Amino acid sequence: MEEFHVDRPQAEQYIRIGVRLAKQAVREYSRRSGREAFVAASLGSYGATLADGSEYRGNYGVPCEQLERIHSERVRCTLLESPDMVAFETIPDAEEVKTILRLMETKFSDTPFWVSLQCRSESQLADGSNLDEISAYINELTPSSMVALGVNCVQPELVRPVVERIRSGLGSSTQILTICYPNSGEVWEEGWRHVAGETPSPEVWSNIVVQSGADIVGGCCRTTTSHIRSLRELLY
């Protein structure tokens, strides 16, 4: 609303149009290819709404009630257009993850969803909290419609150890899948920058992603159609 100087009904309409366009694209793709495809309504972290890089840091310092209200409003809005599932992406903060899990279990228990984390290392979320804490909380809560847990918008080399740690934490009996979609190999520090060494080519990037062993894979920031095409060629 602030960014585009619109009122709440207009802002909600923009969100709903996004879901409609995605569903239209999926219908066209399925008709041409004969393959089934799905629409996940992408909802970023609270930090992303601040537009200051907070989605890569967490530790917002806001009460859980505020986080729940913001996420609840957006979920309700997207569900008016009936996406196949909801995707909570680039979530850097443990308390925010737990708030989302409770929200979906108590108010939207029939809606399939995944949560994808923003991590600083193979054992820590971006806010410094322990990754195992999230797996333990999920095992305790047993959210009925959770499709997957994973990581996104991190360097490609990080996805395999994070996926392996998530899978170990959830345990062998879980029905929850793992998901990863890293960025192209750059990191965000008040802007995208290259790290030591070269950013991997789409072919190298795709191999790293596939070798993560995640059940669902894709690409996030700075990846291109070349990355996705290379990934698809490996998978099919």
N, C-alpha and C positions, 0 to 999 in steps of 0.2 A: 504494500500500500504506500509506503514512504518512497520507495524507489521510483515507482511509476506514477505517483500522485493520483491514485485511484481510491475509490471507497471500497468497503468490504465486499459488497455484491460483485463488483467488477473484478476484484482480486480472486474471489472464489471462482468466478467464471473462467478466468485464465487457467486456473488449476484444472478445472473440469475439461476445458478445451484440450489441454495437453493429453489427458487420458483418451478423449475421443479420437484425436489424431493418431495416437499409438494403436488404438484398436482398429482404426481404418487401415493403417499400414500392415498390421498383422493379417487382417482379412485378405488384403491384396496379395500378400506374400504367400499365404496358405493356398489361395486359389491358383496362383501361378506354379507353386512348387509341389503342391500335394503334401507338404509337411505341416504338422501341427505346430503352432506357436502361441505364446502367451504374453500378456501384458502385466508387468509389475509397476504399480504406481510408486515412483521414486520419491521418497521423503528424506531429506537430509537431516543433519543434526541441528539442534538449537544454535550451535556455534556458527553454522553456515548462514543463518539469518542475520548474524551480526556483521557479516562481510568484512571481517578483520583477521581472518585466518584462524579463528577460534576452533574450527572443526579439526585443526591439526594439533590442538593443545588440550582442550577440555578444561576442567576446573573452572566452570563458569561462575560459581559463587551465587547461584540462584536456587530457590527452594524447589523441591521435587514437584510441588503442586503447580508451580508455574510451567515446568517442563511437561507435565501431564496435560495441562490445559492446551498448550501450544500443539503438541502432537495429536491430541484428541480432535482438535478443530480441523487439522489437515486431513486426518484419516477420514473423518466424517464427510468432508468435502469430496475427496477422491472416490469414496465408495458410492457416491450418488451416480457415478458413471460406470460402476460395476467392473473395475479391473479384476483380473484373475487373482491377483495377490498384491500385497503392499511390501515395498522394499525400504527398510530403514538403513540408510547408507552413511558411511564415513562417520560413525558414532565414536567419539574419542574418550568418552567419559563414563566410568563404571556406573555412577548413579543414574545417568541418563539411560543407559542400557537397561538397568533394573526397572526404571520407571516405565519404559516402553513395554517390557515384558509383562509387568503387572497390568498396564493399560489394556494390552491386547487380550490378556486372559480374562479380565473382569468385564470389559465393555465390548470387545470385538472378537469373541472367542471362536466365531465361525469363519473368520477371515484369515486365509493363509497368508503368512508373512515370513520374511527373513530379516535378520539383523547382520549387517556387515560393519566390522569394527575398523577404526583407525588406530594403528599400533606403532609404537616407537621402537619395539624390539620383538623378538619371538616370544617373550614372556610378559610384556607390558603393553597396556593400552597407552594412548597418547598422553593421558593424564597421569601416568606413572603407576596406575593400579595393576594388580596382578591379573593376567589373563585367565588363570585357573579359577579365579573368583567368579568369573562370568559362567564358566561351565558348571561350577558347583551350584550356582544359583538356579540355572536352568534345570539341572537334575532335581533340585529341591522343588521348584515350582511346577515342573512338567507342563509347559504351555501346550495346549491341545492342538493348536493350528500352526505351530512354528515349523516352517519348511526347512530352513537352513540357517547356519551360523558361519560367519567367515570374516574375511578381511578385504578391504579395497583401498584404492588410492595410496598405496605404499610402493616402495621399490620392488621390482619383480623378485629379487633374491630373497625377500622376506616372506613370500607367501607360503613356500613349502614348510619351513619350520613352524609357522603360525598354524597352518592347516593341520599339521601333524599333532601339535599341542592341543588344538581344539578337539580333534578326533579322540585323542587319548583322554582328555578331560571329560568328554561326554560319555565315553565308555562304549563297549562293543554292542550293547543291546539297544542303543538309541536308534530312533527312526529319523532323527534330524540329519540332514545332509550337510556337507561342507561346501562353501562357495568362496571363490577368490576372483578379483578382477583388479590387478595392480595398474599403476600408471605406467608411463613409457620408460621410466627409469630416472626421472628427475625428482627433486624434492622441493617442497614449498617453504620458503623462508622470506616472507614479504615479497613473494614473486617466485616463479619457477626458475630453478637453476640446475645445471648439471653438477653431478658429484664426481669424485675421483674416477678416472677411467671414462670410456666412451659409453654413451647411452646405447643399449643393445639394439641391434637391427630388429625389424619385425620378426624375422625368422628365428633369431636367438631368443627374443622375448617370448615367442609362442612356445618354444621348447621348454623354457623355464616354467611357464604357466601350466603346461600339460604335466610336467614332471612334479608339480605340487601335489598331484593326486586328488585334487578337489573334485567333487561331484559336478559342480556347476562352475564354469569359467567364463571370463570375458575380459574387457579392457576398460580402464577408467581414464583419468585425465591425461591428455597429450597423446593418447593412442589414436590411431587413424584407421581408415578402412583397410590399409595394408596390414596392420596388426591383426585385425579381425579376420581378414581373408586368409592370412597365414595360419592363424589358429584353427579356422574351420577346415583347412586342407589337412592339418594334422589329425583332426578328430574324425573326419569323414573319408 
